[in-house]
Amino acid sequence: MKYINLLIIVILFFSSGFSEEYPADEYLKVVTIFTNDIHGGIDRREAGFINPDFPPMLGGGAAAGRYIRQERAKAEKQGWGFLLLDAGDIYQGTPVGTKTKGEAVIEYMNSVGYDALSVGNHDFDNGWHNLKHLSEMANFPFLASNLFSKTTGEIVDFVKPYIIKEIQGIKIGIIGTTLQSTPGMSFPEHVEGLDFRSEAEGIEKYIPILRNQGVNMIIVVTHAWLAYDPVEGYKEMLAREAEDENNTGYYSSSSAQEIAHNVSGIDVMFSGHVHHGIYAPWEDPVNHTLIFQNYANGSNLGHVNFYIHRKTGTLAGYDFVSDDGALFTLFEDDFFPDTVIASKIAKQVKKAEAGFDEIIGTSTGPITRSGSGESPMGDLVVDAMRSISQADIAFSNFGGVRADLPAGAITPRQIFSVMPFGNRIVVMNVTGKFLRDLVEDRVSGNSRGMLISGAEIIIDRSKPNGSRVKSFRIGGKAIDDNKEYTLAVTDYLAEGNSGYERLTEISPDRVNYSGVLLRQALIDYISQNSPIVPKTDGRWQEIGN
């Protein structure tokens, strides 16, 4: 993520607002701001991903709200259109989002005037009845053209398949989809009675319906994802489709790229799910659909201006307000928070974080960390990850553990000093061979290894790189290279950071972004297992040093 170039904004603010290529009498400018995977990130917080030691502050919903309101007012004054869209996973992951079951986030979204959101998989985390309640609270529609009732065979009554926004006589159709793969990432009771159909099926159905209503520009807002590397993702998609002897015309893997490639007639898509943003849109080489995707957790906003031909109602082009592209990070030094919004969010946060100085457990001795090998704190952290996720094995990095805990009483506030970054737990389905190769990556050269839970590993440092794993057992049994295991890591590592590049090779449909804060998992684990007896158990051993 990058700081937005404020000089560019100033220049554009005092300009006419139209490029010479798109004169106002021929083209309608539609300012479009987009978000995805907010995961409850409406409160202020430190940007530890920028600088762990001296993190700048992110303004959250108050900073985003001020920018949104300013841009909407500017658009109204200049006679432009304005859209504010979200691609799902709005609340699970922070205390204010999770403890209010999304109500605080909906109140915020109402206050800044969202036009629509598409439903994400984690929006079902408290069951579809809670999602229905949130949709009734919202002053804007929830979209999911592929979400049906098993009982009636009709689209469920708390979502709409599409909306039409008419701006100065030009009709823009906005279709939404949720993830077809949601049931595989949810508790059965949370999605009971729901039928999640193919994303492409819903979109294909409603494009001609919109066309018949005079719509010429089609936007799809979806929780489907864009690959980390769109070029490589596109190549892999083509290879998969070439191998599919029964190709039905679309690929049902919840990939935004595959939808854009196989469903014609989509002008623009806003996607999400993988928490990875792109500054310039991916354009499908065949259908020329533009795909935009933001980062996650309320740290960013996306902003793109579309230019629509007034006579035909068709999309003619787009531009950005930043020289970096469509995305910018909401640093408070650059984007001043709206005081009214900030006050409302602060009250919700205070209520959600009540008890942060209460005792959640005790320790019989100091719980210390280490920069390599095993440590009581390291073991505690990954054991908590594995417990909350019910994964077979958990890995983490040494740098993510930032403090020790003293003997005696433990409070949530102390846990925040141990886990200050707001990392969330991600669960991946991988093979034994993949796990073995990942460990080899982390012990090659002078690499220090990793924190582990659920396994016993012996490393022989005298061996050459790539063959240092002498013994690897999971659940007391030798690892099976061909068996599939569930691996819990943080979202920070899932993005390939700290030497975990191999994790980015995992197909998104084999990844579940739980939205659960690692520090909350640690709080719960300590509470359930108090008193904590600091110790190590030999799960990680090194020989041949």
C-alpha positions, 0 to 999 in steps of 0.5 A: 500500500502507498501514500496517496500523492496529495499534490495530484488530488489538489491539482484535480480538485481545482481543475474542471474535473473532466479530461479533454478526452471526455468533455462534459457535454458528451460524457457523464462523469460518475465518481465511484468509491468502493470497498471490500472486506471491511471486516469491522475495520471502522475504528482508528488503529495503528498501521503496523504493516507500514512500520511496526515500531512507529506505526502511523495511524489509520483513520478508519471509518471517520477518515473514509467518511469525511472523504466520501462526503466531500467527494459526494458533495463535489460531485453534486456541485459539479453535476457528476454522478456518484456511487458508493459500493462494497463487495462484502465481508463487512463486520467479522474480525474486530471487537466493534464489528464482531460483538455488535454482530455487524450493527455498528458497521451498518450504522456507519455505512448508513451514515456515509450513504452506501448505494449497495453491497454484495454479500460476502461469505463471512456475512453469514458468520452469525447465521443468515437470520442475523444477515437478514436483520442487518439487511433490514437495518441498512438504508441500502440493498444487499445484492446476491443474484445467486442466493436462493431459498431451497424451500421456494426456489426463489431468491431469498427475501433479504437480498436483491439480484440487482438495482438500477441507478438512473443518473441524468437519464443514464441507467446503470445496472448493478448486479451482485453475487455472493460466493457459491463456495460459502457453505464450505466456509460456514457452519451448516446451521448458518446457511441452512435452507439456502441454495448458493448457485453459480455466480455466473448463472446469476449474472447471465440471467440478469444482464438481458433483463437489465438491457430490456430496461434500457440499461447500457452499462453493467456493473457487477459487485461480487465477493469473488476474487481476483488472483494475486498475480492476475497475469498468472491467474489468467494463464492458469484459468486458461489451462484449467478450461482447456482441460475441462472436457465438459466446459459449460461456458463458465467456470464455477470457482468463484474467480472474478477473472473466470466470470469476466472471461466467460460472461459477456456484457459486464463493463466493470466488476468490483471483487474481494475476498483475498484481501489483496488490492490492485492499483490498476484494473485487470482487463479481460483480453476477450470481453474487456471487462475491468476488474477492481479490487481493494485491500481489506480491514478498512485501511483503504478506499478505492476511487475511480471516475467513469465516463459514460457516453451520454447518447449511448449510455455506454462506458467510454473510459475511466481515470483516477484521482491519484497518480498511484491508481485506484487505491489509497491508504487512509492515514490520518496525516493525509485524511482528517477524520470526520469528528461526528462519525469518529465520536459515534464509532468511538462510543461503539468501540468503547462499549465493545471493548469494555473489560479490556482491563479485566483479568482473563486468566493468570500465569504461573510464571513469565511467558517469554518469547524468543527470536528463534526456536521454541519459546513459551510465548511462541507455543502459546500463540500458535496453540491458540491459533490451532485451537480456535481454527480447529486446524491440523497444524498452525505456523507463525513467524517470530516477528509477529510476537511483540512482547512477553507477559509477566507472571500473575494476572493477564488482561486483554490490554496486555494481549494487545501488546503481544499482538498489536498488528490486528492479524487475522487467522486464515485456514488453508487446505494443503498437502503434506508435501506442501507443508514439508516444502514450506518448512524447508523454505523456512530453514534454508540458509540462515532462516530461523525456522517458525513457530509451530503447533500440532506437529513435531519437527526435527531440523538437521542444519548440517544438511543442504538446503531443501533436505533439512527436515529430518523428521516431521510428525503431525498429530503423532503420526509421520506426515503423509505427503499425499494427505490433505491437512488444514493449516492455520496461519495469519493473513499477513503470512498468507499474503507471502510476507516474511518468507512465506511466498509459497502460501500465495500459490494456494488456490483461493478456493482452498483458503478460508479467511476466518476474519478472527483476530489472532489476539482475540483467539489468544484471549479466548485460549488463555481464558479457557486454559488458565492458569497458564504454565509457561513451558516448551515441549520439544515440538521444534528441535534442531541438530547439526548446528 
